[in-house]
């Protein structure tokens, strides 16, 4: 098969290259349609009960995560001149396209009783700029008497205040949000310049905009860095520009295909899919290294360019396909999950890793058959001396000191297993942003002064029409809200209860002492005024349904992490719900973006564990097909499982939590690292037959002839992944560092532990008439033995210079 394929690639190389060009143009056309994702990742399946509740909540009451908070803490804001500038800032922002409402101290409104029309009117407290400090102080006290806003807009303890900006739904999940966010920041910077007062920004729309902008910038940055790093390593290895330019051309093609795949499938660029282009660069280069090196090695033997090109395809085509497939498996298993972002990441990465093989196996032979034959300078890399010394020392270690190898390995595994017990699964809403970032500092400001800004919603269902205005129900809900407000991580609740209390205060001429629920006698008078209200803003409808059966309690919470959030809901809020509403038919659903995000991350980690098991099973099956030998399957998998255990131990001892970005590492790395085992064991089988099944000799020769390839490709992979350590996202940093470390450990286990296991547990006996699939393999690095001749007389190739056909004779 591979002999025929090599003939086809050489004979029709011009047309095959044209096909690649056409596909690249097609993918490039669709790549232009790719957009950034402006949503928080949907990590909970749509049919999950909690997700169903959340979707029903949004249909009934609208978006919960649509507020941008702008906060400040500076006593000079309460000087008339600065306060007027703050009021102008709020008014200007309210006029921005995409802003539906602005709530702030300068724009605070109060209810005024209209005894003639029997209704309440809304009026601004700060109708114009206060002229004197006395006038301002009087109006400020009037504002503070409005208990509805107590603790929500102003921190009574230290005077910190905030502005809440409500973003329209059509802007919230589009690229316009970034423009709006920038407009708010720009006008805020001008305010700071005019007053010297620093502003702090938070809220889900703001965080999402920051994340989306960083993802876009980092995708480009790491793509350029990965290209530069791999190109530099290629040049150091081959010392020739053609061995750098053409692999980089292949990578450029695949990057276009990646973006085209996203466009074709209608996927958006997320924090995960944004990593695929630079990851493809890193993973795709080893293909080129093997193919070019084998071409140079073959050419040095006999000096026939076309024979060398043909041999490359025939001898290492299969193993390159297998290694690409096992790598792709590490990604494709993610498509088996119910999580959208993982599914998209796995599908796009897996497809394009296999596409990398296709492009490499066509373009490398085609291009080098057109280029002039390599000169002696281009073949110098085949005679490296330093690498031989390293491999010789490893060989001696394997033959003479295996007990030390096993002892050290066992100690490392035991210690690592203990370390894994220390791992804790913890995730935060802004998990990926570094602690020193301005976003985190601003978020800490709001958590310190206003108990946070992350949305938490509670839906109260009385199961009766007009049940939410029943006096008994209102008092139960009021008691429950008082409990919620007493928690330091939860803000003052806003609900129908708050509106009813404010109405009673307004009925009694805004006496702050009257901010409470009306008794049965007062209720009749106050409700008469409330019935006359016109809710032009739609505010009332966003807190109760049309039948008055359900109502919403809206809260903001601190970003306390998944472990504390679970505890807050399960051990704090839920027991109070059970206690307060035990003797009623009222039911409560705790929902909102924050608990759904936390649940989603836990769900995601569980799915990644399942994916790792699936990857292990699939790769074990591949090994069984390749070797048809149970002992070899165990021996091949063990050196690739140990690095995963050691990495997990490092995470435990270093306090690195298990979260989506770190859990993702294991299935990906397992798929990549097992490639080295395939190369080594395939060569080992060949050497067994060549050396009369004498295991020590087969191990030594396999180590010397495949060791270099394993080291070079591992160095490329290490350097390619370690660049992610310069990311602004903590998850990407962890992904880069831990992946690099794991691959480096895997290199040593495959170079030292794997041969040791073969020396100890393999007796070398093989059936001469048994020919497993792996026999069609040739390592391609520093091999000396001759191979069967290819009948080049059967191959017609077209000379691109004059388009004339000519026979190639060996």
C-alpha positions as MATLAB code, in Angstrom:
seq = 'XXXXXXXXXXXXXXXXXXXXXXXXXXXXXXXXXXXXXXXXXXXXXXXXXXXXXXXXXXXXXXXXXXXXXXXXXXXXXXXXXXXXXXXXXXXXXXXXXXXXXXXXXXXXXXXXXXXXXXXXXXXXXXXXXXXXXXXXXXXXXXXXXXXXXXXXXXXXXXXXXXXXXXXXXXXXXXXXXXXXXXXXXXXXXXXXXXXXXXXXXXXXXXXXXXXXXXXXXXXXXXXXXXXXXXXXXXXXXXXXXXXXXXXXXXXXXXXXXXXXXXXXXXXXXXXXXXXXXXXXXXXXXXXXXXXXXXXXXXXXXXXXXXXXXXXXXXXXXXXXXXXXXXXXXXXXXXXXXXXXXXXXXXXXXXXXXXXXXXXXXXXXXXXXXXXXXXXXXXXXXXXXXXXXXXXXXXXXXXXXXXXXXXXXXXXXXXXXXXXXXXXXXXXXXXXXXXXXXXXXXXXXXXXXXXXXXXXXXXXXXXXXXXXXXXXXXXXXXXXXXXXXXXXXXXXXXXXXXXXXXXXXXXXXXXXXXXXXXXXXXXXXXXXXXXXXXXXXXXXXXXXXXXXXXXXXXXXXXXXXXXXXXXXXXXXXXXXXXXXXXXXXXXXXXXXXXXXXXXXXXXXXXXXXXXXXXXXXXXXXXXXXXXXXXXXXXXXXXXXXXXXXXXXXXXXXXXXXXXXXXXXXXXXXXXXXXXXXXXXXXXXXXXXXXXXXXXXXXXXXXXXXXXXXXXXXXXXXXXXXXXXXXXXXXXXXXXXXXXXXXXXXXXXXXXXXXXXXXXXXXXXXXXXXXXXXXXXXXXXXXXXXXXXXXXXXXXXXXXXXXXXXXXXXXX';
ca = [
       0.000    0.000    0.000;
       2.616    2.527    1.050;
       4.783    1.667   -1.951;
       1.854    2.429   -4.256;
       1.122    5.601   -2.312;
       4.701    6.780   -2.737;
       4.419    6.204   -6.495;
       1.172    8.178   -6.638;
       2.541   11.111   -4.632;
       5.607   11.449   -6.881;
       3.777   10.869  -10.145;
       0.889   13.239   -9.422;
       2.623   15.624   -7.064;
       1.841   18.727   -9.126;
      -1.900   17.998   -9.113;
      -1.892   17.001   -5.451;
      -0.242   20.303   -4.531;
      -2.878   22.125   -6.590;
      -5.584   20.294   -4.626;
      -3.971   21.442   -1.351;
      -3.863   25.006   -2.656;
      -7.546   24.807   -3.618;
      -8.536   23.418   -0.211;
      -6.479   26.125    1.519;
      -8.191   28.836   -0.547;
     -11.581   27.337    0.344;
     -10.698   27.206    4.040;
      -9.295   30.726    3.906;
     -12.585   31.960    2.459;
     -14.519   30.461    5.383;
     -11.910   31.600    7.912;
     -12.957   35.202    7.338;
     -16.335   34.428    8.929;
     -14.880   33.281   12.265;
     -15.930   35.433   15.220;
     -14.840   35.773   18.809;
     -17.095   34.265   21.463;
     -18.558   36.818   23.864;
     -20.451   34.330   26.035;
     -19.344   32.584   29.168;
     -18.624   29.016   28.141;
     -21.702   26.783   28.152;
     -20.347   23.944   30.228;
     -23.659   22.578   31.532;
     -25.779   20.501   29.113;
     -29.056   22.089   27.987;
     -31.103   19.230   29.451;
     -29.509   19.447   32.909;
     -32.221   20.276   35.526;
     -30.316   23.326   36.815;
     -29.797   24.599   33.269;
     -33.515   24.146   32.528;
     -34.335   26.250   35.608;
     -31.858   28.935   34.509;
     -33.218   29.069   30.951;
     -36.767   29.369   32.306;
     -35.572   32.135   34.600;
     -34.135   34.103   31.665;
     -37.332   33.678   29.641;
     -39.391   34.959   32.550;
     -37.209   37.677   34.053;
     -34.455   38.446   31.511;
     -30.663   38.365   31.713;
     -29.023   38.230   35.134;
     -25.433   38.988   34.102;
     -25.999   42.258   32.245;
     -24.642   44.763   34.800;
     -21.363   46.644   34.584;
     -20.355   48.157   37.922;
     -18.229   51.311   38.160;
     -17.070   52.007   41.713;
     -15.027   54.604   43.553;
     -13.879   55.348   47.055;
     -12.769   58.937   47.509;
     -14.206   61.467   49.976;
     -13.737   64.257   47.423;
     -16.625   62.807   45.402;
     -18.943   64.361   48.001;
     -17.757   67.866   47.147;
     -20.369   69.648   44.970;
     -18.041   70.218   42.009;
     -16.812   66.628   41.783;
     -20.287   65.232   42.492;
     -21.687   67.215   39.558;
     -18.993   65.788   37.284;
     -19.916   62.318   38.519;
     -23.579   63.047   37.704;
     -22.581   64.191   34.213;
     -20.546   60.995   33.795;
     -23.601   58.899   34.717;
     -25.841   60.850   32.334;
     -23.348   60.574   29.479;
     -23.012   56.818   29.934;
     -26.815   56.428   30.021;
     -26.904   57.868   26.485;
     -24.430   55.310   25.068;
     -25.804   52.955   22.452;
     -26.398   49.611   24.109;
     -27.021   50.984   27.627;
     -30.579   50.450   28.840;
     -30.331   52.020   32.292;
     -27.911   53.586   34.782;
     -28.461   53.494   38.532;
     -26.190   55.615   40.727;
     -26.244   58.012   43.647;
     -26.473   61.180   41.461;
     -29.395   59.649   39.533;
     -31.204   58.261   42.575;
     -35.002   58.539   42.510;
     -37.586   58.346   45.238;
     -41.307   57.611   45.334;
     -43.590   60.563   46.026;
     -47.214   60.049   47.042;
     -49.811   61.633   44.733;
     -52.933   61.833   46.899;
     -55.098   63.088   44.061;
     -54.355   60.317   41.528;
     -53.794   57.771   44.294;
     -50.414   56.680   42.931;
     -46.685   57.117   43.457;
     -44.547   59.344   41.241;
     -40.806   58.960   40.735;
     -38.673   62.071   41.144;
     -34.927   62.709   41.077;
     -33.368   63.826   44.343;
     -30.458   65.611   42.659;
     -32.505   67.511   40.058;
     -29.704   69.996   39.466;
     -26.173   70.633   40.614;
     -25.961   71.593   44.306;
     -24.454   75.072   44.608;
     -23.074   74.807   48.136;
     -21.787   72.106   50.414;
     -24.753   72.683   52.736;
     -27.219   72.140   49.910;
     -25.398   69.010   48.846;
     -25.295   67.607   52.397;
     -29.051   68.152   52.718;
     -29.795   66.334   49.457;
     -27.286   63.610   50.285;
     -29.034   62.926   53.592;
     -32.340   62.749   51.731;
     -30.803   60.179   49.401;
     -29.461   58.147   52.312;
     -32.954   58.090   53.821;
     -34.153   56.038   50.857;
     -33.697   52.633   52.468;
     -34.349   50.839   49.192;
     -30.818   51.857   48.146;
     -29.242   51.283   51.555;
     -26.023   49.301   51.248;
     -26.564   48.889   47.507;
     -25.212   52.151   46.071;
     -23.253   53.564   49.022;
     -21.195   51.824   51.690;
     -22.249   53.621   54.871;
     -19.045   52.658   56.658;
     -16.452   54.164   54.315;
     -18.435   56.152   51.735;
     -17.563   53.988   48.725;
     -20.166   54.332   45.986;
     -20.914   52.700   42.662;
     -22.747   53.085   39.393;
     -24.651   50.117   37.910;
     -24.896   50.096   34.112;
     -27.472   47.783   32.550;
     -26.477   46.499   29.086;
     -29.056   45.622   26.416;
     -29.328   41.947   25.480;
     -28.555   42.482   21.771;
     -25.251   44.144   22.696;
     -24.406   41.791   25.553;
     -23.530   38.788   23.357;
     -21.979   40.545   20.374;
     -18.731   42.260   19.406;
     -20.433   45.607   20.121;
     -19.944   44.893   23.812;
     -16.203   45.395   23.525;
     -16.723   48.777   21.857;
     -19.190   49.787   24.566;
     -16.823   48.637   27.306;
     -14.030   50.704   25.780;
     -16.313   53.754   25.573;
     -17.107   53.420   29.281;
     -13.407   53.094   30.146;
     -12.473   56.081   27.947;
     -15.047   58.396   29.485;
     -14.045   57.100   32.924;
     -10.410   57.962   32.208;
     -11.490   61.498   31.316;
     -13.406   61.730   34.592;
     -10.294   60.602   36.474;
      -8.238   63.198   34.607;
     -10.698   65.969   35.538;
     -11.194   65.001   39.203;
      -8.220   62.838   40.188;
     -10.675   60.162   41.414;
      -9.826   56.581   40.476;
     -12.578   54.342   39.094;
     -12.910   50.576   39.418;
     -14.726   48.367   36.875;
     -16.350   44.970   37.293;
     -19.352   42.901   36.269;
     -19.737   39.948   33.900;
     -20.056   42.012   30.684;
     -16.843   43.837   31.561;
     -14.946   40.637   32.480;
     -16.159   38.898   29.313;
     -15.013   41.817   27.172;
     -11.574   41.786   28.799;
     -11.272   38.018   28.351;
     -12.396   38.139   24.701;
      -9.885   40.888   23.925;
      -7.065   39.001   25.616;
      -7.966   35.746   23.818;
      -7.761   37.527   20.461;
      -4.398   39.115   21.257;
      -2.897   35.969   22.778;
      -3.950   33.751   19.890;
      -1.908   35.945   17.560;
       0.978   36.334   20.020;
       1.395   32.619   20.706;
       0.973   31.745   17.068;
       3.885   34.040   16.200;
       5.927   32.807   19.179;
       5.338   29.128   18.398;
       6.358   29.690   14.769;
       9.491   31.576   15.823;
      10.529   29.023   18.443;
       9.978   25.958   16.258;
      11.622   27.616   13.254;
      14.666   28.428   15.380;
      14.922   24.829   16.654;
      14.514   23.464   13.126;
      17.336   25.691   11.911;
      19.583   24.610   14.790;
      18.918   20.980   13.931;
      19.096   21.026   10.114;
      21.253   24.156    9.566;
      19.472   24.833    6.269;
      16.668   27.232    5.392;
      14.705   24.878    3.129;
      14.181   22.574    6.122;
      12.690   25.558    7.950;
      10.672   27.345    5.278;
       8.695   24.369    3.979;
       7.682   22.956    7.394;
       6.558   26.467    8.294;
       4.590   26.576    5.033;
       2.832   23.353    6.032;
       2.003   24.829    9.415;
       0.667   28.033    7.815;
      -1.632   25.906    5.643;
      -2.952   23.986    8.648;
      -3.541   27.179   10.653;
      -5.708   28.429    7.788;
      -7.490   25.068    7.795;
      -8.093   25.381   11.554;
      -9.747   28.780   11.146;
     -11.634   27.502    8.106;
     -12.902   24.526   10.113;
     -14.178   26.888   12.805;
     -15.958   28.910   10.119;
     -17.433   25.852    8.360;
     -18.803   24.393   11.599;
     -20.073   27.755   12.824;
     -17.849   27.663   15.922;
     -16.501   30.797   17.574;
     -13.039   31.487   18.940;
     -13.038   30.722   22.669;
     -10.257   30.520   25.242;
      -9.781   26.868   24.188;
     -10.201   27.022   20.406;
      -7.933   30.074   20.394;
      -5.106   27.769   21.535;
      -5.460   25.373   18.576;
      -3.345   27.287   15.992;
      -0.214   27.515   18.192;
      -0.753   23.937   19.438;
      -0.977   22.731   15.817;
       2.338   24.446   15.109;
       3.999   22.552   17.942;
       2.434   19.171   17.201;
       2.836   19.386   13.418;
       6.564   20.092   13.326;
       7.696   16.595   14.475;
       6.075   15.182   11.304;
       8.319   17.379    9.219;
      11.384   16.502   11.292;
      10.899   12.771   10.730;
      10.151   13.120    7.009;
      12.993   15.510    6.172;
      15.509   13.632    8.277;
      14.628   10.325    6.652;
      14.903   11.948    3.225;
      18.410   13.223    4.049;
      19.451    9.869    5.525;
      18.273    7.962    2.450;
      19.880   10.429    0.053;
      23.207   10.120    1.861;
      23.088    6.355    1.262;
      22.719    6.326   -2.510;
      22.485    9.889   -3.824;
      19.209    9.251   -5.712;
      16.782   12.043   -4.866;
      13.615   10.396   -6.181;
      14.422    7.055   -4.609;
      14.974    8.831   -1.278;
      11.648   10.658   -1.560;
       9.829    7.416   -2.385;
      11.456    5.609    0.532;
      10.351    8.336    2.930;
       6.680    7.741    2.140;
       6.985    3.971    2.028;
       8.939    3.463    5.222;
       7.641    6.011    7.703;
       4.251    6.871    6.227;
       2.460    4.309    8.384;
       4.122    5.207   11.663;
       3.572    8.915   11.032;
      -0.090    8.177   10.414;
      -0.305    6.138   13.626;
       1.459    8.728   15.772;
      -0.741   11.509   14.376;
      -3.785    9.372   15.047;
      -2.850    8.664   18.675;
      -2.196   12.391   19.183;
      -5.543   13.206   17.576;
      -7.229   10.673   19.882;
      -6.156   12.761   22.884;
      -8.199   15.612   21.428;
     -11.026   13.745   19.679;
     -12.139   12.003   22.883;
     -13.189   15.444   24.107;
     -15.897   15.385   21.430;
     -17.593   12.594   23.392;
     -18.501   15.022   26.182;
     -21.772   16.944   26.518;
     -19.880   20.201   26.958;
     -19.952   22.541   23.979;
     -16.532   24.182   24.377;
     -14.778   20.836   24.890;
     -16.620   19.223   21.990;
     -15.662   22.084   19.642;
     -12.055   22.086   20.828;
     -11.703   18.319   20.431;
     -13.322   18.145   16.987;
     -11.385   21.021   15.438;
      -8.021   20.000   16.937;
      -8.448   16.287   16.162;
      -9.498   16.847   12.533;
      -6.648   19.230   11.837;
      -3.998   17.048   13.473;
      -4.959   14.353   10.966;
      -4.966   17.012    8.241;
      -1.389   17.856    9.275;
      -0.385   14.301    8.402;
      -2.064   14.509    4.995;
      -0.456   17.825    4.078;
       2.973   16.713    5.342;
       2.978   13.368    3.511;
       2.125   15.142    0.238;
       3.965   18.440    0.435;
       7.319   17.364    1.899;
       8.008   14.652   -0.736;
       6.631   16.860   -3.527;
       8.668   19.938   -2.633;
      11.924   18.093   -2.042;
      11.544   16.203   -5.321;
      11.467   19.603   -7.063;
      14.330   21.129   -5.065;
      17.982   20.481   -5.985;
      19.572   17.475   -4.248;
      20.792   18.262   -0.701;
      24.424   19.250   -0.408;
      26.927   17.969    2.136;
      26.293   20.997    4.381;
      22.622   20.085    4.587;
      23.464   16.532    5.690;
      25.798   17.448    8.554;
      23.033   17.001   11.128;
      23.172   13.236   10.457;
      26.556   13.043   12.111;
      26.030   14.710   15.505;
      28.574   13.516   18.073;
      27.161   14.923   21.311;
      23.913   13.030   21.087;
      25.790    9.728   20.784;
      27.524   10.292   24.120;
      24.219   10.947   25.892;
      22.633    7.836   24.385;
      25.684    5.752   25.271;
      25.383    6.739   28.921;
      21.669    5.882   28.873;
      22.471    2.516   27.314;
      24.986    1.717   30.064;
      22.487    2.787   32.718;
      19.807    0.479   31.282;
      22.107   -2.538   31.049;
      23.975   -2.166   34.334;
      21.765   -0.243   36.773;
      18.147   -1.187   36.125;
      17.550   -1.711   39.834;
      18.309    1.985   40.423;
      15.932    2.951   37.597;
      13.121    0.882   39.086;
      13.850    2.083   42.610;
      13.794    5.767   41.668;
      10.662    5.260   39.557;
       8.822    3.483   42.399;
       9.790    6.210   44.898;
       8.651    8.955   42.499;
       5.343    7.194   41.861;
       4.647    6.646   45.589;
       5.456   10.262   46.428;
       3.397   11.463   43.445;
       0.385    9.358   44.430;
       0.554   10.963   47.878;
       0.729   14.358   46.159;
      -2.360   13.627   44.072;
      -4.331   13.189   47.295;
      -3.655   16.865   48.011;
      -5.241   18.065   44.769;
      -8.431   20.043   45.227;
     -10.907   20.907   42.482;
     -11.409   24.669   42.749;
     -12.565   27.118   40.106;
     -13.496   30.806   40.080;
     -15.561   32.994   37.780;
     -12.397   34.884   36.822;
     -10.187   31.841   37.249;
      -7.966   32.464   34.267;
      -6.982   36.056   35.023;
      -3.743   36.596   37.003;
      -3.964   37.801   40.602;
      -2.005   40.970   39.822;
      -4.313   41.995   36.955;
      -6.316   45.195   37.180;
      -9.555   43.229   36.747;
      -8.833   41.142   39.848;
      -7.857   44.235   41.854;
     -11.091   45.955   40.847;
     -13.092   42.831   41.661;
     -11.514   42.785   45.135;
     -12.631   46.412   45.556;
     -16.274   45.490   44.975;
     -16.060   42.394   47.157;
     -14.574   44.428   50.012;
     -17.050   47.291   49.754;
     -20.227   45.780   48.274;
     -19.972   41.973   48.820;
     -19.146   41.360   45.163;
     -20.832   41.763   41.791;
     -21.313   38.198   40.544;
     -25.005   37.444   39.886;
     -26.977   35.019   42.040;
     -30.713   34.606   41.566;
     -33.448   32.898   43.569;
     -36.851   32.161   42.021;
     -39.698   31.957   44.531;
     -42.762   29.997   43.395;
     -45.828   30.288   45.651;
     -47.801   27.881   43.420;
     -50.816   30.205   43.763;
     -52.061   33.063   41.625;
     -51.237   36.394   43.347;
     -49.362   34.376   45.949;
     -46.367   36.733   46.041;
     -48.467   39.599   47.455;
     -49.969   37.450   50.186;
     -48.988   39.076   53.484;
     -47.946   35.803   55.090;
     -45.751   34.883   52.121;
     -44.168   38.333   52.008;
     -43.164   38.095   55.656;
     -41.576   34.694   55.144;
     -39.631   36.000   52.167;
     -38.617   39.119   54.125;
     -37.262   36.941   56.933;
     -35.327   34.885   54.387;
     -33.899   38.045   52.757;
     -32.723   39.368   56.129;
     -30.805   36.133   56.585;
     -29.223   36.460   53.138;
     -28.188   40.075   53.797;
     -26.434   39.035   57.007;
     -23.931   36.926   55.024;
     -20.762   38.874   54.276;
     -20.387   37.303   50.828;
     -23.896   38.277   49.676;
     -25.178   41.749   48.807;
     -28.465   43.290   49.909;
     -31.255   41.406   48.092;
     -33.539   43.205   45.634;
     -37.046   41.843   45.125;
     -40.746   42.642   45.278;
     -40.312   42.822   49.048;
     -37.935   45.770   48.587;
     -40.463   47.580   46.369;
     -43.314   47.019   48.841;
     -41.187   48.349   51.710;
     -40.205   51.395   49.650;
     -43.890   52.002   48.858;
     -44.760   52.027   52.550;
     -41.928   54.502   53.221;
     -43.207   56.717   50.399;
     -46.784   56.507   51.716;
     -45.557   57.875   55.041;
     -43.840   60.844   53.349;
     -40.514   59.012   52.951;
     -39.970   58.502   56.655;
     -37.018   56.063   56.751;
     -38.386   54.522   59.952;
     -41.359   53.282   57.917;
     -39.265   51.146   55.536;
     -40.891   47.807   56.342;
     -43.663   45.542   55.169;
     -47.165   46.971   55.732;
     -49.452   45.272   58.198;
     -52.861   44.006   57.170;
     -54.517   47.401   57.736;
     -51.814   49.401   55.921;
     -51.707   46.955   53.048;
     -55.122   47.982   51.704;
     -54.162   51.676   51.444;
     -50.655   51.133   50.089;
     -51.667   48.518   47.488;
     -54.264   50.970   46.192;
     -51.416   53.322   45.328;
     -49.303   50.512   43.851;
     -52.147   49.406   41.554;
     -52.165   52.850   39.999;
     -48.530   52.575   38.959;
     -47.434   52.478   35.320;
     -44.268   50.421   34.967;
     -42.924   52.145   31.883;
     -39.399   50.897   32.569;
     -40.464   47.262   32.811;
     -38.623   47.059   36.139;
     -41.552   45.559   38.007;
     -42.058   42.864   35.362;
     -38.445   41.819   35.704;
     -39.093   40.840   39.322;
     -42.553   39.194   39.221;
     -44.504   37.220   36.627;
     -47.796   38.362   35.140;
     -49.871   36.138   37.444;
     -48.001   37.221   40.584;
     -47.319   33.561   41.316;
     -43.526   33.761   40.984;
     -40.995   36.367   42.017;
     -37.279   36.890   41.779;
     -34.768   37.671   44.501;
     -31.714   39.238   42.885;
     -28.347   39.178   44.639;
     -24.696   39.784   43.957;
     -22.052   37.578   45.520;
     -18.292   37.536   45.869;
     -16.259   35.287   43.571;
     -15.544   32.879   46.424;
     -14.744   29.836   44.306;
     -16.528   26.600   43.546;
     -15.790   24.899   46.884;
     -17.128   27.801   48.980;
     -20.027   28.483   46.614;
     -21.191   24.883   46.886;
     -20.924   25.140   50.659;
     -22.750   28.494   50.718;
     -25.680   27.122   48.736;
     -25.823   23.616   50.225;
     -24.869   24.237   53.856;
     -25.986   27.836   54.426;
     -28.788   28.954   52.096;
     -30.620   25.665   51.572;
     -31.009   24.842   55.318;
     -32.504   28.320   55.843;
     -34.904   27.739   52.949;
     -35.984   24.464   54.534;
     -36.460   26.179   57.890;
     -38.342   29.323   56.786;
     -40.655   27.728   54.221;
     -41.138   24.330   55.889;
     -44.829   24.896   56.675;
     -45.801   26.374   53.288;
     -46.168   25.317   49.677;
     -43.540   27.816   48.558;
     -40.546   26.401   46.691;
     -37.285   28.167   45.853;
     -34.822   27.541   43.023;
     -31.289   28.907   43.409;
     -29.977   29.776   39.963;
     -28.062   32.401   37.996;
     -24.869   32.641   35.989;
     -22.599   32.182   39.015;
     -23.871   28.818   40.345;
     -24.301   27.539   36.767;
     -20.703   28.501   35.963;
     -19.416   26.771   39.092;
     -21.471   23.648   38.397;
     -20.297   23.729   34.793;
     -16.645   23.646   35.804;
     -17.226   20.697   38.112;
     -19.152   18.966   35.339;
     -16.335   19.755   32.920;
     -13.669   18.237   35.174;
     -15.739   15.061   35.503;
     -16.046   14.846   31.708;
     -12.309   15.327   31.272;
     -11.632   12.410   33.602;
     -13.954   10.275   31.492;
     -12.195   11.473   28.340;
      -8.808   10.437   29.746;
     -10.109    6.937   30.439;
     -11.577    6.771   26.937;
      -8.280    7.942   25.406;
      -6.423    5.295   27.407;
      -8.770    2.538   26.202;
      -8.627    3.617   22.541;
      -4.832    3.932   22.530;
      -4.538    0.528   24.267;
      -6.637   -0.937   21.449;
      -4.362    0.727   18.877;
      -1.337   -0.800   20.618;
      -3.033   -4.205   20.552;
      -3.590   -3.894   16.799;
      -0.007   -2.749   16.246;
       1.817   -5.341   18.355;
      -0.635   -8.244   18.862;
       1.134   -8.910   22.182;
      -0.411   -8.240   25.606;
       2.964   -7.895   27.336;
       4.027   -5.217   24.830;
       0.768   -3.320   25.379;
       1.416   -3.085   29.139;
       5.082   -2.212   28.638;
       4.192    0.535   26.147;
       1.491    2.173   28.290;
       3.281    2.159   31.644;
       6.033    4.691   30.722;
       3.307    7.065   29.516;
       1.076    6.738   32.573;
       3.876    7.433   35.061;
       4.505   11.012   33.756;
       0.796   11.751   34.250;
       0.979   10.502   37.856;
       4.114   12.559   38.539;
       2.489   15.673   37.068;
      -0.603   15.130   39.203;
       1.700   14.814   42.228;
       3.440   18.072   41.319;
       0.037   19.767   41.146;
      -0.849   18.472   44.593;
       2.398   19.550   46.270;
       2.479   22.920   44.445;
      -1.131   23.664   45.366;
      -2.226   23.875   41.730;
      -5.989   23.193   41.771;
      -7.725   20.773   39.464;
      -9.770   22.925   37.117;
     -10.748   22.684   33.447;
      -7.457   24.026   32.105;
      -5.318   21.657   34.215;
      -7.589   18.612   33.805;
      -7.366   19.094   30.035;
      -3.635   18.371   30.092;
      -3.780   14.657   30.808;
      -5.684   13.270   27.817;
      -3.776   15.566   25.414;
      -0.326   14.710   26.772;
      -1.089   11.000   26.904;
      -1.946   11.062   23.197;
       1.284   12.910   22.348;
       3.727   11.066   24.604;
       2.692    7.588   23.473;
       4.145    8.449   20.037;
       7.672    7.955   21.397;
       6.750    4.487   22.630;
       5.411    3.544   19.209;
       8.637    4.683   17.515;
      10.827    2.841   19.994;
       8.871   -0.414   20.136;
       8.471   -0.586   16.371;
      12.203   -0.255   15.914;
      12.750   -2.742   18.738;
      10.676   -5.370   16.928;
      12.746   -4.903   13.770;
      15.966   -5.224   15.724;
      14.757   -8.403   17.416;
      14.444  -10.108   14.022;
      17.714   -8.610   12.787;
      19.647   -9.767   15.902;
      18.249  -13.285   16.310;
      15.849  -12.256   19.094;
      18.688  -11.226   21.420;
      16.940   -8.607   23.609;
      19.984   -6.675   24.977;
      21.346   -6.059   21.466;
      17.887   -5.116   20.141;
      17.389   -2.647   23.000;
      20.794   -1.014   22.507;
      20.376   -0.601   18.761;
      16.819    0.688   19.135;
      17.910    3.237   21.716;
      20.767    4.539   19.576;
      18.701    4.743   16.399;
      15.439    6.132   17.764;
      16.753    7.990   20.819;
      17.819   11.026   18.857;
      14.444   11.385   17.155;
      12.658   11.116   20.489;
      14.915   13.739   22.057;
      14.610   16.239   19.220;
      10.858   15.980   18.897;
      10.482   16.213   22.695;
      12.614   19.360   22.730;
      10.405   20.890   20.036;
       7.246   19.965   21.937;
       8.664   21.249   25.227;
       9.721   24.580   23.745;
       6.440   24.911   21.862;
       4.229   24.401   24.910;
       6.349   26.284   27.429;
       5.698   29.582   25.601;
       2.168   29.482   27.030;
       3.731   30.303   30.401;
       3.763   33.937   29.242;
      -0.030   34.043   28.997;
      -2.192   36.451   30.995;
      -4.566   33.586   31.746;
      -3.723   31.376   34.699;
      -5.294   28.349   33.027;
      -3.205   28.779   29.885;
      -0.060   29.219   31.989;
      -0.813   25.985   33.854;
      -1.586   24.222   30.575;
       1.740   25.307   29.078;
       4.007   24.589   32.047;
       2.426   21.296   33.114;
       2.213   19.994   29.538;
       5.885   20.841   28.950;
       6.951   19.203   32.209;
       4.884   16.083   31.505;
       6.282   15.705   27.989;
       9.822   16.124   29.316;
       9.240   13.429   31.939;
       7.678   11.214   29.253;
      10.818   11.583   27.144;
      12.959   10.169   29.961;
      10.538    7.374   30.834;
      10.427    6.301   27.185;
      14.208    6.542   26.793;
      15.178    4.891   30.091;
      12.253    3.093   31.749;
      10.769    1.582   28.581;
      14.048   -0.123   27.478;
      14.591   -1.294   31.056;
      11.165   -2.921   31.134;
      11.941   -4.657   27.847;
      15.244   -5.951   29.236;
      13.512   -7.346   32.323;
      10.163   -8.637   31.098;
      10.540   -9.445   27.395;
      12.054  -12.803   26.497;
      12.424  -11.804   22.857;
      10.519  -14.775   21.503;
       8.468  -13.948   18.409;
       6.847  -16.073   15.753;
       8.692  -15.604   12.497;
       5.517  -16.081   10.511;
       3.585  -13.500   12.562;
       3.635  -10.075   10.964;
       1.820   -7.431   12.994;
       1.043   -4.050   11.460;
       4.001   -2.346   13.128;
       6.462   -4.256   10.951;
       5.727   -1.816    8.151;
       7.672    0.781   10.094;
      10.999    2.510    9.747;
      12.151    4.977   12.347;
      13.844    7.374    9.970;
      16.633    8.491   12.301;
      20.245    7.378   11.906;
      19.442    3.972   10.496;
      22.142    2.043    8.729;
      20.443   -1.040    7.293;
      19.480   -1.269    3.658;
      15.879   -1.748    2.608;
      14.224   -3.453   -0.275;
      14.502   -1.570   -3.516;
      11.536    0.285   -4.949;
      10.802   -0.250   -8.613;
      11.301    3.305   -9.726;
      10.899    2.286  -13.355;
       7.181    2.177  -12.677;
       7.103    5.816  -11.555;
       6.565    8.595  -14.044;
       7.219   12.078  -12.736;
       6.615   15.381  -14.400;
       9.399   17.939  -14.565;
       7.862   21.221  -13.497;
      10.333   23.246  -15.537;
       9.330   22.033  -19.004;
       6.243   19.915  -18.225;
       7.804   17.030  -20.069;
       7.521   13.473  -18.784;
      10.551   11.415  -18.156;
      11.314    8.060  -16.621;
      13.238    7.897  -13.374;
      15.689    5.026  -13.290;
      17.198    3.816  -10.129;
];
